[in-house]
Amino acid sequence: MSRGPRGSNPYSKPDVFTQRAKAAGYPARSVFKLEEIDRRVQLLKQGMKVLDLGCAPGSWTMYAATRVGGKGRVRGIDLTPLNVALPANAETRAGDAFTPSPEVDAFIRELAPYDVVLSDMAPSTTGNRFSDQQRSADLVDRTLDLAEELLAPGGSWVAKIFMSEEIQRIRTRVRTLFTTERIIRPEGTRSVSYEVFLIGEKRKPV
Ligand SMILES: C[S@@+](CC[C@H](N)C(=O)[O-])C[C@H]1O[C@@H](n2cnc3c(N)ncnc32)[C@H](O)[C@@H]1O
């Protein structure tokens, strides 16, 4: 990801979204991105089952758990274990989306088919934009592999991607799997960020 003028790091500065997130009890400002996507595409409903890939520090998991309510369930994984209290309908494990251990793999699959697969996964950035873009695209392809296996017909998929030439190829893949495909850059995205969210709605019948 890029830096602001004179080398200042815009990611280290608490902005209005970070302050609002903390005040509302969320560990990260990213909650507002999911909230906007949810509002715009009517993503999350009571009773749904949700898989949250790259869930740490936990804002999306907390938000999704609230939205799906007591009859819904949320399962999340991340390379980093979560350090927040979650509602009773949400559970997470530490694991790699590419190479989950047998326990984490079973944890993910146990609740399938899911109604929604979310991914806010981002590679740790190297400073090499092309390499970062490729690693982001690889993560998104992985989420689509998992969606193909674990998402119910009619279900939805949301994944963050760093903009690159790979987007067109991935959007084509999304259109083969979903009835509706769209791209959203939520207002809460930092101005210097080159991330967007790809969304697939109404998974086609398998
Ligand atoms: C922007 S953060 C997610 C924030 C989260 N949505 C929230 O609201 O709290 C991106 C996360 O992706 C995770 N991640 C990156 N690569 C991953 C992988 N291969 N498997 C699992 N998680 C991964 C990182 O560890 C990081 O915690």
The ligand as a MOL file (V3000), in Angstrom:
LIG
                    3D

  0  0  0     0  0            999 V3000
M  V30 BEGIN CTAB
M  V30 COUNTS 27 29 0 0 0
M  V30 BEGIN ATOM
M  V30 1 C -7.4620 -6.0030 6.8770 0
M  V30 2 S -7.2490 -7.3640 7.9080 0 CHG=1
M  V30 3 C -8.8940 -7.9440 8.1440 0
M  V30 4 C -9.7030 -7.0610 9.0360 0
M  V30 5 C -11.0050 -7.7110 9.4790 0
M  V30 6 N -11.9230 -7.8300 8.3620 0
M  V30 7 C -11.6790 -6.9160 10.5600 0
M  V30 8 O -12.6620 -6.2370 10.2580 0
M  V30 9 O -11.2370 -6.9570 11.7090 0 CHG=-1
M  V30 10 C -6.5930 -8.5700 6.8070 0
M  V30 11 C -6.3000 -9.8900 7.4840 0
M  V30 12 O -6.0420 -10.8680 6.4710 0
M  V30 13 C -5.2710 -11.8590 7.1060 0
M  V30 14 N -4.6940 -12.7890 6.1260 0
M  V30 15 C -3.8280 -12.5060 5.1430 0
M  V30 16 N -3.4720 -13.6230 4.4710 0
M  V30 17 C -4.1700 -14.6460 5.0420 0
M  V30 18 C -4.2520 -16.0490 4.7980 0
M  V30 19 N -3.5080 -16.6380 3.8360 0
M  V30 20 N -5.0630 -16.7970 5.5630 0
M  V30 21 C -5.7840 -16.2030 6.5680 0
M  V30 22 N -5.7570 -14.8830 6.8440 0
M  V30 23 C -4.9550 -14.1130 6.1000 0
M  V30 24 C -4.2320 -11.0580 7.8750 0
M  V30 25 O -3.6420 -11.8240 8.9000 0
M  V30 26 C -5.0810 -9.8840 8.3850 0
M  V30 27 O -5.4720 -10.0860 9.7300 0
M  V30 END ATOM
M  V30 BEGIN BOND
M  V30 1 1 1 2
M  V30 2 1 2 3
M  V30 3 1 2 10
M  V30 4 1 3 4
M  V30 5 1 4 5
M  V30 6 1 5 6
M  V30 7 1 5 7
M  V30 8 2 7 8
M  V30 9 1 7 9
M  V30 10 1 10 11
M  V30 11 1 11 12
M  V30 12 1 11 26
M  V30 13 1 12 13
M  V30 14 1 13 14
M  V30 15 1 13 24
M  V30 16 1 14 15
M  V30 17 1 14 23
M  V30 18 2 15 16
M  V30 19 1 16 17
M  V30 20 1 17 18
M  V30 21 2 17 23
M  V30 22 1 18 19
M  V30 23 2 18 20
M  V30 24 1 20 21
M  V30 25 2 21 22
M  V30 26 1 22 23
M  V30 27 1 24 25
M  V30 28 1 24 26
M  V30 29 1 26 27
M  V30 END BOND
M  V30 END CTAB
M  END
